[in-house]
Amino acid sequence: MSSARIRSLKALIRVRKKEVDEARAGMSRALAAENAAMTELERQLTQIEVERDEAEGDAGRETFRLWLPVAQENLARAEDVVRKTRNDSMRVREELIQANAAFKAAQTLLDKREEEERVLQARREQAELDDLARRARPFFL
């Protein structure tokens, strides 16, 4: 294997490493968005519970009854956002898995090629030593 091929593999590994880094950053953003969506969903649920608990008397219950459909719409929107952010997280997670696999495959290929190059170099050196040893021996032995 030529050193040009090894250099090419090293360049490929740098590209794959950059893809992994970008996928990790995307995963971080996706998880942050998912966490924010979950926080908002929990806030909506808590708000409904608080309003329900604070609704006292006929006027309070009537106000709560009028407010509840709006709160349920907000809750449904928050649930949709959670669902979407989870889907995004799963998609980005898959991208990260694929980027890692491509990086590891390229790294494994480079390791194999470098080992082949070391073995070939060792054989060349041994052949040179054998040739020198044959030349140094007296002819009449």
C-alpha positions, 0 to 999 in steps of 0.5 A: 500500500502506498503512502498516498493511500494512507494519506487519503485514508487519514484525510477520510478519517478527518472528514468522518471525525468532523461528521461525528463532531457535527452529529454530536453537536446536533444531538446536544441541540436535539436533547436540549430542545427535547428537554425544553419541550418536556419542561414546557409540558410539565409547566402546562400540566402543573398550571392546570392542576394549580388552577383546578385546586385554586378554583373555589366557589361557583365563580372560581369553578366557572372561571376554571371551566371557561379557561380549561379549553384554552389550557387543554389546547396549550397542553396539546400543543406542548405534547405535539412539540414533545413528540416532534422533538423526540422524533428529531432526537431519534433521527439525530441519534441515528445520524450519530450512530451512522457517523460513528460507524463510518468513522470506526470503519475508516479507522479500522481500514487505516489500521489494517493498511498501516499494519500491512505496510509495516509487515511489507516493510519488515519483509523488505528489510529481512530480504535485504538482510538475507541478501547481505548475509548471502553476499558476505558468506564465502563462496566455497562453503 
